[in-house]
Amino acid sequence: MLDRIVSVRSQYAVVLAYCGDVDAAEREMARLEPYAPGFTAQQAKEIADQKALIARQRVKPLVSRQQALAMRQILAAQAASQPKIARPTTDKKVGRNEPCPCGSGRKYKHCHG
């Protein structure tokens, strides 16, 4: 399980770097250092490759910090503008073939079921 957690956390660090937050990416990779003695050869290579990729992002980013900030603002605005899903006000369980309480007009099993 630990090997999967380390892999996901290191991939998250790479995503942070691609989003323009190289400092946060390096902090995330530093959090994985205590686990390094237990890495397999493949994990050690993966972590080393990801560290190199993060370092390249500091020198020559694919996206500038301003562009990354603008993208985050756009995504946040889109998320805020999406309608919220209406939840049933009663504790009664919705049947699979009943209309979905979100108001989509579809059966619950095809919408949120």
Backbone torsions as a table, in degrees:
resi	resn	phi	psi	omega
1	MET	NA	-39.5	-178.6
2	LEU	-61.2	-38.1	-179.4
3	ASP	-63.1	-35.1	178.3
4	ARG	-71.2	-39.0	178.9
5	ILE	-63.7	-44.4	179.0
6	VAL	-61.8	-42.6	179.6
7	SER	-62.3	-45.7	-179.3
8	VAL	-65.7	-43.1	-179.5
9	ARG	-63.8	-39.2	179.7
10	SER	-70.4	-35.6	176.2
11	GLN	-67.8	-36.0	175.2
12	TYR	-61.4	-39.3	177.8
13	ALA	-61.6	-40.2	178.2
14	VAL	-64.3	-41.2	177.9
15	VAL	-62.0	-42.0	176.7
16	LEU	-58.6	-42.9	180.0
17	ALA	-63.9	-43.6	178.2
18	TYR	-64.9	-26.7	178.2
19	CYS	-83.1	0.9	175.6
20	GLY	96.4	1.4	-179.2
21	ASP	-105.2	71.2	-175.8
22	VAL	-66.4	-35.9	179.0
23	ASP	-60.1	-45.9	178.6
24	ALA	-64.6	-36.6	178.8
25	ALA	-63.6	-42.9	179.5
26	GLU	-68.0	-36.5	175.9
27	ARG	-64.0	-39.7	179.2
28	GLU	-64.1	-41.6	178.4
29	MET	-66.9	-36.2	179.1
30	ALA	-64.3	-30.6	178.4
31	ARG	-66.6	-20.0	-178.9
32	LEU	-88.3	-10.8	-176.7
33	GLU	-56.2	-40.2	-179.7
34	PRO	-60.1	-22.0	-178.4
35	TYR	-90.5	-7.3	-174.4
36	ALA	-55.5	-40.1	-179.4
37	PRO	-60.9	-24.1	-179.1
38	GLY	-93.2	2.2	-178.4
39	PHE	-70.7	144.4	169.6
40	THR	-76.2	171.2	179.7
41	ALA	-61.3	-39.5	179.7
42	GLN	-66.0	-42.6	178.4
43	GLN	-64.8	-42.0	179.5
44	ALA	-61.3	-40.4	178.5
45	LYS	-66.6	-42.1	179.0
46	GLU	-60.5	-45.4	-179.8
47	ILE	-65.1	-42.7	179.2
48	ALA	-62.8	-42.5	178.1
49	ASP	-63.0	-40.6	-179.5
50	GLN	-69.3	-36.7	175.7
51	LYS	-63.0	-40.9	178.7
52	ALA	-64.8	-40.4	178.5
53	LEU	-63.2	-42.0	178.5
54	ILE	-64.1	-40.8	178.3
55	ALA	-62.9	-39.0	177.2
56	ARG	-65.0	-34.2	178.6
57	GLN	-65.0	-31.5	178.1
58	ARG	-68.7	-38.7	-178.1
59	VAL	-78.0	-48.4	-175.5
60	LYS	-138.8	84.6	-177.2
61	PRO	-70.3	147.4	174.9
62	LEU	-70.2	-33.8	-178.4
63	VAL	-129.1	133.9	178.7
64	SER	-69.4	161.4	-179.6
65	ARG	-61.1	-38.2	179.3
66	GLN	-66.1	-40.6	178.7
67	GLN	-65.3	-40.7	179.3
68	ALA	-63.4	-42.1	178.6
69	LEU	-63.5	-42.4	179.0
70	ALA	-62.9	-40.4	178.6
71	MET	-64.1	-42.2	178.7
72	ARG	-62.8	-40.2	179.4
73	GLN	-65.1	-40.8	178.7
74	ILE	-63.5	-45.9	179.9
75	LEU	-63.9	-38.8	178.5
76	ALA	-65.6	-40.1	178.7
77	ALA	-65.2	-40.5	178.4
78	GLN	-64.7	-42.2	-179.9
79	ALA	-64.9	-37.4	-179.4
80	ALA	-71.1	-29.7	-176.6
81	SER	-84.4	-12.9	-179.6
82	GLN	-72.8	140.5	-178.0
83	PRO	-65.7	143.5	177.1
84	LYS	-79.3	147.0	-179.7
85	ILE	-79.7	125.5	179.6
86	ALA	-75.7	128.6	177.6
87	ARG	-98.5	148.5	178.4
88	PRO	-62.2	143.1	-178.5
89	THR	-83.1	-15.7	178.6
90	THR	-101.4	166.1	178.3
91	ASP	-87.8	4.5	-179.6
92	LYS	-67.0	136.2	179.9
93	LYS	-74.6	137.3	179.5
94	VAL	-82.8	130.2	177.9
95	GLY	-73.4	152.2	-176.8
96	ARG	-60.8	-34.7	-176.5
97	ASN	-96.2	3.4	176.9
98	GLU	-82.3	159.0	176.5
99	PRO	-61.4	144.4	-179.0
100	CYS	-68.2	136.9	-179.0
101	PRO	-69.5	-8.1	-179.9
102	CYS	-76.1	-13.4	177.5
103	GLY	91.8	12.3	-178.1
104	SER	-73.9	-20.9	-178.0
105	GLY	90.5	-6.1	-180.0
106	ARG	-91.2	162.6	174.0
107	LYS	-66.4	148.3	-178.3
108	TYR	-56.6	-39.6	-176.4
109	LYS	-66.8	-23.4	179.7
110	HIS	-97.4	-7.9	-176.4
111	CYS	-108.9	-71.9	-177.3
112	HIS	-119.5	10.3	-174.2
113	GLY	-95.8	NA	NA
